[in-house]
Amino acid sequence: KRATASLIGVDDAIKTDEQELNFAIAEFGKEETAPFASALDKAKADVRAAFQINQQLTDADPETEAERRKMLTQIIQICDGAAANLSEQTTAFDSLRKLSNRAPELLDQAEARASALETNIPAAHAELERLSAIHSEAALASVSQNPVQAAALIKDAKEAIGTGRDAIK
């Protein structure tokens, strides 16, 4: 009874997870959902194998009690493994959804951090100018472009934040 219940339960979970996967692909894309799709494919294959074992148990050729117990144990182990794997991926999906739900907040935080860093650039230029009066150009060569590079990185970050905002609209 436990093997049959496990088999039916995981088969129902697969059907539900297939629908969930289709929604997730529409929401997050195939790349983000690939691990779940892979886990679902593996679960389907595992359940097919479990159904085949179950079919052998119900065919016209009777098994010994030891064979029957072994086959029922295999079905339970296959179903438990498939269910655990799907559950793990569902947990990962839930995390992705939580992140997606928090995206506006996270983008706001990133923008605030970028703006805060941007305010340091004039001070960095001023410090380099001060140091250039004391040190040779060669001595400052390794850091002389840092403020310019920082400004470019902050600009790129702000553009990425804008792209992120557009993506969640």
N, CA and C atoms as an extended XYZ file, in Angstrom:
507
Properties=species:S:1:pos:R:3:atomname:S:1:resname:S:1:resid:I:1 pbc="F F F"
N         0.830       -1.195        0.000 N   LYS     1
C         0.000        0.000        0.000 CA  LYS     1
C         0.870        1.253        0.000 C   LYS     1
N         1.950        1.219        0.764 N   ARG     2
C         2.834        2.389        0.830 CA  ARG     2
C         3.481        2.654       -0.531 C   ARG     2
N         3.909        1.603       -1.218 N   ALA     3
C         4.536        1.767       -2.528 CA  ALA     3
C         3.549        2.372       -3.517 C   ALA     3
N         2.333        1.888       -3.512 N   THR     4
C         1.311        2.414       -4.421 CA  THR     4
C         1.009        3.874       -4.098 C   THR     4
N         0.866        4.181       -2.818 N   ALA     5
C         0.596        5.561       -2.408 CA  ALA     5
C         1.752        6.479       -2.807 C   ALA     5
N         2.984        6.018       -2.631 N   SER     6
C         4.155        6.811       -3.009 CA  SER     6
C         4.173        7.059       -4.510 C   SER     6
N         3.881        6.022       -5.253 N   LEU     7
C         3.892        6.122       -6.713 CA  LEU     7
C         2.822        7.104       -7.202 C   LEU     7
N         1.648        6.999       -6.660 N   ILE     8
C         0.564        7.905       -7.056 CA  ILE     8
C         0.879        9.330       -6.599 C   ILE     8
N         1.394        9.467       -5.393 N   GLY     9
C         1.724       10.792       -4.867 CA  GLY     9
C         2.769       11.511       -5.692 C   GLY     9
N         3.847       10.823       -6.035 N   VAL    10
C         4.903       11.471       -6.809 CA  VAL    10
C         4.444       11.715       -8.249 C   VAL    10
N         3.612       10.848       -8.780 N   ASP    11
C         3.073       11.073      -10.118 CA  ASP    11
C         2.199       12.324      -10.130 C   ASP    11
N         1.366       12.492       -9.121 N   ASP    12
C         0.545       13.705       -9.009 CA  ASP    12
C         1.425       14.947       -8.841 C   ASP    12
N         2.480       14.823       -8.042 N   ALA    13
C         3.399       15.954       -7.830 CA  ALA    13
C         4.062       16.348       -9.142 C   ALA    13
N         4.423       15.372       -9.944 N   ILE    14
C         5.048       15.657      -11.242 CA  ILE    14
C         4.082       16.440      -12.132 C   ILE    14
N         2.835       16.023      -12.157 N   LYS    15
C         1.844       16.733      -12.978 CA  LYS    15
C         1.689       18.176      -12.501 C   LYS    15
N         1.624       18.370      -11.200 N   THR    16
C         1.519       19.721      -10.647 CA  THR    16
C         2.769       20.529      -10.965 C   THR    16
N         3.927       19.899      -10.800 N   ASP    17
C         5.191       20.599      -11.048 CA  ASP    17
C         5.388       20.928      -12.526 C   ASP    17
N         4.825       20.129      -13.417 N   GLU    18
C         4.881       20.457      -14.849 CA  GLU    18
C         4.154       21.766      -15.123 C   GLU    18
N         2.992       21.929      -14.509 N   GLN    19
C         2.252       23.178      -14.673 CA  GLN    19
C         3.035       24.336      -14.053 C   GLN    19
N         3.596       24.095      -12.884 N   GLU    20
C         4.392       25.117      -12.203 CA  GLU    20
C         5.597       25.515      -13.051 C   GLU    20
N         6.209       24.538      -13.691 N   LEU    21
C         7.358       24.818      -14.550 CA  LEU    21
C         6.956       25.712      -15.722 C   LEU    21
N         5.833       25.429      -16.329 N   ASN    22
C         5.375       26.254      -17.454 CA  ASN    22
C         5.151       27.703      -17.024 C   ASN    22
N         4.569       27.897      -15.852 N   PHE    23
C         4.385       29.258      -15.334 CA  PHE    23
C         5.735       29.909      -15.053 C   PHE    23
N         6.635       29.140      -14.481 N   ALA    24
C         7.954       29.681      -14.129 CA  ALA    24
C         8.766       30.039      -15.376 C   ALA    24
N         8.655       29.231      -16.414 N   ILE    25
C         9.357       29.549      -17.666 CA  ILE    25
C         8.842       30.871      -18.210 C   ILE    25
N         7.537       31.061      -18.156 N   ALA    26
C         6.959       32.317      -18.633 CA  ALA    26
C         7.438       33.499      -17.783 C   ALA    26
N         7.614       33.266      -16.493 N   GLU    27
C         8.006       34.344      -15.579 CA  GLU    27
C         9.507       34.615      -15.585 C   GLU    27
N        10.321       33.541      -15.561 N   PHE    28
C        11.763       33.693      -15.364 CA  PHE    28
C        12.610       33.326      -16.579 C   PHE    28
N        12.037       32.603      -17.536 N   GLY    29
C        12.788       32.175      -18.711 CA  GLY    29
C        13.337       30.765      -18.551 C   GLY    29
N        13.737       30.192      -19.680 N   LYS    30
C        14.216       28.804      -19.684 CA  LYS    30
C        15.539       28.638      -18.950 C   LYS    30
N        16.392       29.627      -19.051 N   GLU    31
C        17.717       29.501      -18.424 CA  GLU    31
C        17.601       29.396      -16.907 C   GLU    31
N        16.789       30.258      -16.303 N   GLU    32
C        16.629       30.252      -14.843 CA  GLU    32
C        15.909       29.001      -14.354 C   GLU    32
N        15.071       28.424      -15.200 N   THR    33
C        14.274       27.270      -14.789 CA  THR    33
C        14.889       25.942      -15.227 C   THR    33
N        16.030       25.990      -15.876 N   ALA    34
C        16.662       24.772      -16.386 CA  ALA    34
C        16.910       23.717      -15.304 C   ALA    34
N        17.398       24.087      -14.106 N   PRO    35
C        17.603       23.054      -13.083 CA  PRO    35
C        16.303       22.348      -12.697 C   PRO    35
N        15.217       23.108      -12.623 N   PHE    36
C        13.947       22.496      -12.276 CA  PHE    36
C        13.454       21.596      -13.403 C   PHE    36
N        13.614       22.055      -14.639 N   ALA    37
C        13.212       21.235      -15.792 CA  ALA    37
C        13.993       19.931      -15.809 C   ALA    37
N        15.281       20.018      -15.510 N   SER    38
C        16.122       18.824      -15.476 CA  SER    38
C        15.673       17.867      -14.358 C   SER    38
N        15.389       18.426      -13.188 N   ALA    39
C        14.922       17.601      -12.067 CA  ALA    39
C        13.582       16.958      -12.399 C   ALA    39
N        12.734       17.698      -13.076 N   LEU    40
C        11.429       17.160      -13.454 CA  LEU    40
C        11.582       16.029      -14.470 C   LEU    40
N        12.466       16.211      -15.434 N   ASP    41
C        12.721       15.149      -16.420 CA  ASP    41
C        13.248       13.884      -15.736 C   ASP    41
N        14.157       14.074      -14.788 N   LYS    42
C        14.702       12.925      -14.064 CA  LYS    42
C        13.614       12.246      -13.242 C   LYS    42
N        12.778       13.044      -12.596 N   ALA    43
C        11.684       12.477      -11.800 CA  ALA    43
C        10.732       11.677      -12.683 C   ALA    43
N        10.438       12.199      -13.871 N   LYS    44
C         9.564       11.477      -14.804 CA  LYS    44
C        10.176       10.132      -15.190 C   LYS    44
N        11.465       10.148      -15.489 N   ALA    45
C        12.143        8.898      -15.863 CA  ALA    45
C        12.140        7.918      -14.696 C   ALA    45
N        12.405        8.435      -13.503 N   ASP    46
C        12.405        7.575      -12.316 CA  ASP    46
C        11.022        6.972      -12.074 C   ASP    46
N         9.998        7.786      -12.220 N   VAL    47
C         8.641        7.297      -11.987 CA  VAL    47
C         8.229        6.289      -13.053 C   VAL    47
N         8.678        6.510      -14.284 N   ARG    48
C         8.417        5.491      -15.331 CA  ARG    48
C         9.035        4.158      -14.928 C   ARG    48
N        10.253        4.221      -14.401 N   ALA    49
C        10.917        2.988      -13.952 CA  ALA    49
C        10.137        2.356      -12.799 C   ALA    49
N         9.649        3.180      -11.890 N   ALA    50
C         8.863        2.657      -10.765 CA  ALA    50
C         7.553        2.043      -11.250 C   ALA    50
N         6.920        2.678      -12.226 N   PHE    51
C         5.690        2.116      -12.799 CA  PHE    51
C         5.972        0.776      -13.486 C   PHE    51
N         7.134        0.669      -14.132 N   GLN    52
C         7.495       -0.604      -14.771 CA  GLN    52
C         7.667       -1.700      -13.721 C   GLN    52
N         8.289       -1.353      -12.618 N   ILE    53
C         8.439       -2.332      -11.533 CA  ILE    53
C         7.058       -2.720      -11.012 C   ILE    53
N         6.200       -1.727      -10.847 N   ASN    54
C         4.841       -1.993      -10.376 CA  ASN    54
C         4.090       -2.882      -11.363 C   ASN    54
N         4.306       -2.644      -12.644 N   GLN    55
C         3.669       -3.464      -13.682 CA  GLN    55
C         4.132       -4.917      -13.573 C   GLN    55
N         5.408       -5.111      -13.298 N   GLN    56
C         5.944       -6.476      -13.140 CA  GLN    56
C         5.272       -7.170      -11.947 C   GLN    56
N         4.964       -6.384      -10.919 N   LEU    57
C         4.307       -6.965       -9.749 CA  LEU    57
C         2.879       -7.403      -10.048 C   LEU    57
N         2.253       -6.758      -11.010 N   THR    58
C         0.849       -7.067      -11.300 CA  THR    58
C         0.650       -7.936      -12.532 C   THR    58
N         1.756       -8.314      -13.187 N   ASP    59
C         1.599       -9.156      -14.375 CA  ASP    59
C         1.273      -10.601      -13.978 C   ASP    59
N         1.168      -11.448      -14.955 N   ALA    60
C         0.747      -12.839      -14.731 CA  ALA    60
C         1.821      -13.684      -14.059 C   ALA    60
N         3.076      -13.259      -14.109 N   ASP    61
C         4.157      -14.028      -13.496 CA  ASP    61
C         4.308      -13.635      -12.027 C   ASP    61
N         3.971      -14.540      -11.132 N   PRO    62
C         4.071      -14.204       -9.706 CA  PRO    62
C         5.532      -14.166       -9.236 C   PRO    62
N         5.802      -13.249       -8.301 N   GLU    63
C         7.132      -13.136       -7.698 CA  GLU    63
C         7.108      -13.822       -6.339 C   GLU    63
N         8.284      -14.210       -5.904 N   THR    64
C         8.375      -14.753       -4.548 CA  THR    64
C         8.151      -13.600       -3.572 C   THR    64
N         7.897      -13.923       -2.335 N   GLU    65
C         7.677      -12.884       -1.320 CA  GLU    65
C         8.908      -11.990       -1.187 C   GLU    65
N        10.097      -12.575       -1.257 N   ALA    66
C        11.335      -11.790       -1.158 CA  ALA    66
C        11.485      -10.860       -2.361 C   ALA    66
N        11.187      -11.363       -3.558 N   GLU    67
C        11.260      -10.522       -4.760 CA  GLU    67
C        10.247       -9.387       -4.690 C   GLU    67
N         9.059       -9.732       -4.231 N   ARG    68
C         7.986       -8.739       -4.114 CA  ARG    68
C         8.393       -7.618       -3.153 C   ARG    68
N         8.916       -7.989       -2.006 N   ARG    69
C         9.357       -6.983       -1.020 CA  ARG    69
C        10.474       -6.104       -1.599 C   ARG    69
N        11.406       -6.741       -2.297 N   LYS    70
C        12.515       -5.999       -2.891 CA  LYS    70
C        11.990       -5.003       -3.922 C   LYS    70
N        11.053       -5.444       -4.750 N   MET    71
C        10.506       -4.573       -5.787 CA  MET    71
C         9.690       -3.435       -5.176 C   MET    71
N         8.925       -3.733       -4.149 N   LEU    72
C         8.149       -2.684       -3.484 CA  LEU    72
C         9.084       -1.668       -2.813 C   LEU    72
N        10.158       -2.172       -2.229 N   THR    73
C        11.157       -1.283       -1.617 CA  THR    73
C        11.787       -0.390       -2.680 C   THR    73
N        12.079       -0.949       -3.848 N   GLN    74
C        12.634       -0.149       -4.947 CA  GLN    74
C        11.674        0.959       -5.352 C   GLN    74
N        10.403        0.627       -5.465 N   ILE    75
C         9.402        1.627       -5.840 CA  ILE    75
C         9.392        2.764       -4.817 C   ILE    75
N         9.383        2.422       -3.547 N   ILE    76
C         9.358        3.436       -2.493 CA  ILE    76
C        10.620        4.291       -2.549 C   ILE    76
N        11.763        3.669       -2.725 N   GLN    77
C        13.021        4.424       -2.779 CA  GLN    77
C        13.061        5.354       -3.994 C   GLN    77
N        12.616        4.855       -5.128 N   ILE    78
C        12.581        5.686       -6.340 CA  ILE    78
C        11.651        6.876       -6.124 C   ILE    78
N        10.478        6.615       -5.606 N   CYS    79
C         9.495        7.690       -5.401 CA  CYS    79
C         9.993        8.700       -4.366 C   CYS    79
N        10.569        8.203       -3.274 N   ASP    80
C        11.097        9.110       -2.246 CA  ASP    80
C        12.214        9.985       -2.813 C   ASP    80
N        13.085        9.391       -3.622 N   GLY    81
C        14.174       10.152       -4.227 CA  GLY    81
C        13.662       11.204       -5.194 C   GLY    81
N        12.702       10.823       -6.025 N   ALA    82
C        12.125       11.770       -6.983 CA  ALA    82
C        11.412       12.901       -6.247 C   ALA    82
N        10.657       12.561       -5.214 N   ALA    83
C         9.940       13.582       -4.446 CA  ALA    83
C        10.917       14.531       -3.751 C   ALA    83
N        11.986       14.006       -3.201 N   ALA    84
C        12.982       14.843       -2.522 CA  ALA    84
C        13.658       15.787       -3.514 C   ALA    84
N        13.991       15.260       -4.686 N   ASN    85
C        14.633       16.079       -5.713 CA  ASN    85
C        13.702       17.199       -6.173 C   ASN    85
N        12.444       16.881       -6.388 N   LEU    86
C        11.472       17.900       -6.796 CA  LEU    86
C        11.261       18.917       -5.681 C   LEU    86
N        11.225       18.453       -4.462 N   SER    87
C        11.050       19.347       -3.317 CA  SER    87
C        12.219       20.328       -3.211 C   SER    87
N        13.426       19.834       -3.446 N   GLU    88
C        14.619       20.688       -3.411 CA  GLU    88
C        14.522       21.785       -4.472 C   GLU    88
N        14.094       21.408       -5.657 N   GLN    89
C        13.965       22.386       -6.731 CA  GLN    89
C        12.817       23.362       -6.465 C   GLN    89
N        11.759       22.878       -5.836 N   THR    90
C        10.653       23.762       -5.476 CA  THR    90
C        11.126       24.805       -4.471 C   THR    90
N        11.970       24.393       -3.548 N   THR    91
C        12.540       25.334       -2.580 CA  THR    91
C        13.381       26.379       -3.302 C   THR    91
N        14.153       25.956       -4.286 N   ALA    92
C        14.960       26.897       -5.071 CA  ALA    92
C        14.060       27.861       -5.840 C   ALA    92
N        12.947       27.356       -6.372 N   PHE    93
C        11.986       28.209       -7.062 CA  PHE    93
C        11.394       29.242       -6.123 C   PHE    93
N        11.053       28.794       -4.918 N   ASP    94
C        10.495       29.720       -3.938 CA  ASP    94
C        11.484       30.846       -3.637 C   ASP    94
N        12.748       30.509       -3.548 N   SER    95
C        13.779       31.532       -3.316 CA  SER    95
C        13.849       32.497       -4.491 C   SER    95
N        13.751       31.970       -5.695 N   LEU    96
C        13.776       32.811       -6.893 CA  LEU    96
C        12.570       33.746       -6.907 C   LEU    96
N        11.425       33.236       -6.535 N   ARG    97
C        10.221       34.067       -6.493 CA  ARG    97
C        10.353       35.157       -5.431 C   ARG    97
N        10.902       34.787       -4.273 N   LYS    98
C        11.095       35.785       -3.219 CA  LYS    98
C        12.042       36.871       -3.708 C   LYS    98
N        13.095       36.462       -4.397 N   LEU    99
C        14.033       37.435       -4.953 CA  LEU    99
C        13.322       38.308       -5.983 C   LEU    99
N        12.516       37.691       -6.803 N   SER   100
C        11.765       38.435       -7.818 CA  SER   100
C        10.822       39.436       -7.162 C   SER   100
N        10.180       39.014       -6.097 N   ASN   101
C         9.266       39.911       -5.387 CA  ASN   101
C        10.004       41.061       -4.717 C   ASN   101
N        11.255       40.826       -4.357 N   ARG   102
C        12.067       41.848       -3.688 CA  ARG   102
C        12.873       42.678       -4.679 C   ARG   102
N        12.755       42.395       -5.959 N   ALA   103
C        13.572       43.073       -6.966 CA  ALA   103
C        13.489       44.592       -6.882 C   ALA   103
N        12.303       45.191       -6.764 N   PRO   104
C        12.269       46.662       -6.687 CA  PRO   104
C        13.076       47.192       -5.486 C   PRO   104
N        12.923       46.543       -4.361 N   GLU   105
C        13.657       46.949       -3.156 CA  GLU   105
C        15.166       46.796       -3.352 C   GLU   105
N        15.575       45.675       -3.929 N   LEU   106
C        16.996       45.434       -4.157 CA  LEU   106
C        17.578       46.422       -5.170 C   LEU   106
N        16.810       46.745       -6.193 N   LEU   107
C        17.267       47.738       -7.170 CA  LEU   107
C        17.396       49.120       -6.532 C   LEU   107
N        16.463       49.452       -5.644 N   ASP   108
C        16.560       50.728       -4.927 CA  ASP   108
C        17.830       50.769       -4.080 C   ASP   108
N        18.117       49.662       -3.400 N   GLN   109
C        19.321       49.600       -2.575 CA  GLN   109
C        20.582       49.727       -3.424 C   GLN   109
N        20.599       49.053       -4.556 N   ALA   110
C        21.771       49.116       -5.437 CA  ALA   110
C        21.952       50.531       -5.982 C   ALA   110
N        20.847       51.169       -6.332 N   GLU   111
C        20.932       52.530       -6.850 CA  GLU   111
C        21.435       53.499       -5.774 C   GLU   111
N        20.951       53.321       -4.558 N   ALA   112
C        21.405       54.187       -3.457 CA  ALA   112
C        22.902       53.993       -3.212 C   ALA   112
N        23.339       52.740       -3.258 N   ARG   113
C        24.768       52.451       -3.045 CA  ARG   113
C        25.610       53.046       -4.177 C   ARG   113
N        25.160       52.920       -5.404 N   ALA   114
C        25.894       53.479       -6.544 CA  ALA   114
C        25.980       54.998       -6.427 C   ALA   114
N        24.881       55.617       -6.044 N   SER   115
C        24.880       57.075       -5.885 CA  SER   115
C        25.818       57.510       -4.765 C   SER   115
N        25.820       56.747       -3.675 N   ALA   116
C        26.721       57.064       -2.560 CA  ALA   116
C        28.175       56.949       -2.994 C   ALA   116
N        28.478       55.933       -3.750 N   LEU   117
C        29.852       55.763       -4.237 CA  LEU   117
C        30.227       56.869       -5.216 C   LEU   117
N        29.260       57.272       -6.015 N   GLU   118
C        29.507       58.310       -7.013 CA  GLU   118
C        29.931       59.626       -6.350 C   GLU   118
N        29.419       59.896       -5.164 N   THR   119
C        29.780       61.139       -4.471 CA  THR   119
C        31.236       61.145       -4.024 C   THR   119
N        31.874       59.985       -3.989 N   ASN   120
C        33.283       59.896       -3.580 CA  ASN   120
C        34.257       60.200       -4.722 C   ASN   120
N        33.772       60.203       -5.934 N   ILE   121
C        34.664       60.372       -7.088 CA  ILE   121
C        35.357       61.739       -7.100 C   ILE   121
N        34.661       62.836       -6.863 N   PRO   122
C        35.375       64.124       -6.832 CA  PRO   122
C        36.485       64.150       -5.767 C   PRO   122
N        36.228       63.555       -4.628 N   ALA   123
C        37.252       63.506       -3.579 CA  ALA   123
C        38.453       62.669       -4.033 C   ALA   123
N        38.188       61.613       -4.765 N   ALA   124
C        39.283       60.775       -5.268 CA  ALA   124
C        40.122       61.554       -6.281 C   ALA   124
N        39.465       62.295       -7.154 N   HIS   125
C        40.202       63.142       -8.109 CA  HIS   125
C        41.059       64.172       -7.355 C   HIS   125
N        40.463       64.793       -6.350 N   ALA   126
C        41.187       65.804       -5.575 CA  ALA   126
C        42.389       65.193       -4.861 C   ALA   126
N        42.207       63.990       -4.325 N   GLU   127
C        43.318       63.324       -3.627 CA  GLU   127
C        44.431       62.977       -4.604 C   GLU   127
N        44.075       62.524       -5.786 N   LEU   128
C        45.103       62.239       -6.801 CA  LEU   128
C        45.845       63.511       -7.194 C   LEU   128
N        45.119       64.593       -7.311 N   GLU   129
C        45.760       65.861       -7.649 CA  GLU   129
C        46.729       66.280       -6.527 C   GLU   129
N        46.287       66.107       -5.299 N   ARG   130
C        47.149       66.431       -4.154 CA  ARG   130
C        48.399       65.560       -4.151 C   ARG   130
N        48.214       64.267       -4.406 N   LEU   131
C        49.346       63.333       -4.418 CA  LEU   131
C        50.290       63.604       -5.591 C   LEU   131
N        49.742       64.092       -6.706 N   SER   132
C        50.599       64.359       -7.865 CA  SER   132
C        51.570       65.510       -7.587 C   SER   132
N        51.243       66.369       -6.636 N   ALA   133
C        52.164       67.450       -6.258 CA  ALA   133
C        53.324       66.916       -5.432 C   ALA   133
N        53.116       65.739       -4.819 N   ILE   134
C        54.133       65.160       -3.945 CA  ILE   134
C        54.914       64.049       -4.645 C   ILE   134
N        54.219       63.250       -5.449 N   HIS   135
C        54.811       62.055       -6.055 CA  HIS   135
C        54.895       62.190       -7.572 C   HIS   135
N        55.765       61.386       -8.139 N   SER   136
C        55.936       61.416       -9.595 CA  SER   136
C        54.741       60.756      -10.290 C   SER   136
N        54.606       61.079      -11.565 N   GLU   137
C        53.542       60.490      -12.378 CA  GLU   137
C        53.695       58.966      -12.423 C   GLU   137
N        54.920       58.499      -12.504 N   ALA   138
C        55.191       57.055      -12.541 CA  ALA   138
C        54.729       56.382      -11.248 C   ALA   138
N        54.918       57.061      -10.126 N   ALA   139
C        54.524       56.483       -8.834 CA  ALA   139
C        53.002       56.367       -8.727 C   ALA   139
N        52.296       57.244       -9.375 N   LEU   140
C        50.827       57.241       -9.314 CA  LEU   140
C        50.177       56.525      -10.501 C   LEU   140
N        50.978       56.023      -11.401 N   ALA   141
C        50.451       55.415      -12.625 CA  ALA   141
C        49.470       54.280      -12.347 C   ALA   141
N        49.711       53.486      -11.329 N   SER   142
C        48.841       52.332      -11.075 CA  SER   142
C        47.459       52.732      -10.541 C   SER   142
N        47.328       53.973      -10.022 N   VAL   143
C        46.039       54.394       -9.469 CA  VAL   143
C        45.466       55.634      -10.156 C   VAL   143
N        46.180       56.203      -11.085 N   SER   144
C        45.757       57.478      -11.671 CA  SER   144
C        44.417       57.391      -12.403 C   SER   144
N        44.061       56.242      -12.923 N   GLN   145
C        42.802       56.098      -13.659 CA  GLN   145
C        41.670       55.530      -12.802 C   GLN   145
N        41.936       55.265      -11.537 N   ASN   146
C        40.908       54.658      -10.681 CA  ASN   146
C        39.618       55.474      -10.600 C   ASN   146
N        39.687       56.800      -10.392 N   PRO   147
C        38.428       57.548      -10.342 CA  PRO   147
C        37.638       57.485      -11.658 C   PRO   147
N        38.340       57.528      -12.776 N   VAL   148
C        37.675       57.433      -14.078 CA  VAL   148
C        37.035       56.048      -14.246 C   VAL   148
N        37.776       55.021      -13.861 N   GLN   149
C        37.238       53.655      -13.958 CA  GLN   149
C        36.051       53.479      -13.016 C   GLN   149
N        36.156       54.035      -11.813 N   ALA   150
C        35.045       53.946      -10.862 CA  ALA   150
C        33.801       54.633      -11.429 C   ALA   150
N        33.982       55.792      -12.019 N   ALA   151
C        32.845       56.515      -12.608 CA  ALA   151
C        32.200       55.684      -13.718 C   ALA   151
N        33.026       55.051      -14.537 N   ALA   152
C        32.502       54.219      -15.634 CA  ALA   152
C        31.742       53.010      -15.074 C   ALA   152
N        32.275       52.392      -14.037 N   LEU   153
C        31.604       51.239      -13.428 CA  LEU   153
C        30.277       51.649      -12.789 C   LEU   153
N        30.269       52.780      -12.138 N   ILE   154
C        29.027       53.263      -11.524 CA  ILE   154
C        27.993       53.579      -12.603 C   ILE   154
N        28.441       54.177      -13.700 N   LYS   155
C        27.531       54.458      -14.820 CA  LYS   155
C        26.941       53.140      -15.345 C   LYS   155
N        27.805       52.128      -15.530 N   ASP   156
C        27.333       50.813      -15.996 CA  ASP   156
C        26.345       50.203      -14.998 C   ASP   156
N        26.648       50.341      -13.708 N   ALA   157
C        25.753       49.799      -12.681 CA  ALA   157
C        24.390       50.470      -12.747 C   ALA   157
N        24.383       51.785      -12.905 N   LYS   158
C        23.109       52.501      -12.986 CA  LYS   158
C        22.322       52.105      -14.238 C   LYS   158
N        23.021       51.872      -15.327 N   GLU   159
C        22.338       51.403      -16.536 CA  GLU   159
C        21.750       50.009      -16.311 C   GLU   159
N        22.497       49.153      -15.632 N   ALA   160
C        21.994       47.808      -15.327 CA  ALA   160
C        20.785       47.886      -14.396 C   ALA   160
N        20.818       48.805      -13.457 N   ILE   161
C        19.677       48.998      -12.563 CA  ILE   161
C        18.465       49.448      -13.377 C   ILE   161
N        18.681       50.353      -14.323 N   GLY   162
C        17.589       50.785      -15.200 CA  GLY   162
C        17.028       49.634      -16.015 C   GLY   162
N        17.915       48.797      -16.528 N   THR   163
C        17.482       47.617      -17.280 CA  THR   163
C        16.677       46.684      -16.384 C   THR   163
N        17.146       46.526      -15.147 N   GLY   164
C        16.422       45.696      -14.182 CA  GLY   164
C        15.034       46.247      -13.894 C   GLY   164
N        14.941       47.543      -13.734 N   ARG   165
C        13.634       48.167      -13.496 CA  ARG   165
C        12.689       47.951      -14.689 C   ARG   165
N        13.237       48.098      -15.887 N   ASP   166
C        12.424       47.864      -17.093 CA  ASP   166
C        11.944       46.428      -17.165 C   ASP   166
N        12.806       45.499      -16.746 N   ALA   167
C        12.467       44.078      -16.826 CA  ALA   167
C        11.355       43.684      -15.872 C   ALA   167
N        11.232       44.369      -14.746 N   ILE   168
C        10.212       43.978      -13.778 CA  ILE   168
C         8.892       44.727      -13.955 C   ILE   168
N         8.838       45.617      -14.937 N   LYS   169
C         7.580       46.359      -15.175 CA  LYS   169
C         6.533       45.463      -15.786 C   LYS   169
